[in-house]
Amino acid sequence: MKEIIVTKENFEKEVLAADRPVLVDFYADWCGPCKMIAPVLAEIAEEYGDKVKVCKVNVDKESGLAGSYGVVSIPTILVVEKGQVKEKAVGFRTKSHLLAMLGI
């Protein structure tokens, strides 16, 4: 499964109402650490797409959404389950750390 680009229009459907845990990446195209973590997130989406959903929120385009989740530094990664934030990490994280956040 591929990563899903999320906006305020589809955030509720794709993230809050998801039937499995969601890894939400708040990022920006100009952010170095965001570029470093992007292939890791793509791998997780490809390898574990049947168990988790990987969504990306561009903070430059969705500043209101980022603000509502307290995103002040990027990348910020959230794990959302059943509409609730279960885990939060700021900055680059390894694949093993992200999988541990997801309980995989």
N, C-alpha and C positions, 0 to 999 in steps of 0.2 A: 504494500500500500504506500502511496505517496503522502508527503506532507500536505496539509491543508492550510491555505492562506485564510486567515480569519479576520473579519472586520466587525464593527459593531452590529452590522446587519445580520450576520450569521453566527455570532459568538454564542448566543444562547443555544441554538440548535447543535452546533458542532462541539461545543465544550461543556456547557452546563447540563445539557440533556443527553449527553453521550452515554452509551450503554457499556462503556469500558473506561478505564483510566485514561486521562488525556495529559500528555506532556505539552505544555504551552511555552513556546519560545518567544519572548519579547525581544525584538532585535531591530537593528537599523542597517541599511546597506553599506554605510560608511564605517561601521564598527569593526575593528580588527579582530577582537575576541569572538564577535558574532560570526565572522567569516571562518574562524578556526573551528567553531563548534558545529557549523552547518553540515559538514559531511558526516559527523557523528550522529546528528539527529536524523539525517537521511538514511543512514545505516539502520538505526533503530526502527524507523518507519518501515523500511523494507523487510527487516528480519522479524519484527514483532508486531506487524500491522494487524494480525488477527487477535492480539491481546491488548494492544494499546493504540491510541490515536496520537499522532504528532501534529500539532497545529502551530502556526507561526503568525505573530502579530507584529507588523511594522509600526514601531512607535512614532515614526515621523508622520505616518498617515492616520494613526489611531491613538493620538495622544490622550484623548479622554478615556479610552479603554485602559491604557497603560496607567494613567493616574488613578483610576478606580481600584487598581490592584496594587497601588503603592510602588510602582516601578520608577525608581530614580536612577538606577544604573543598569547598563545592558552589557551582555545578555542577562536577562532574568528568566529563569526557568521555573515554571509552576507545575506541580502535579495536581490535577483536579479530578476528584472522584465524586460522583453523585452530586455535582454542583458545588462542592466544597473544596477549598484549597487544602491539600494534605501535606505538601512539601513545597519549599521554596529555596532556590539557590541563585546566587548572583555571581556572575563571572564564568569563565571557562570551566567546564567540568569534563572529566573523562567519561567514556562510554560506560565503564563499570560503575562509576558513581551515579550516573543517570539511571542505569538499570536498577541499582540498589534503591534509589528514590522511588522507583516504580514497584519495588518488591519482586523483581525478577531475578 
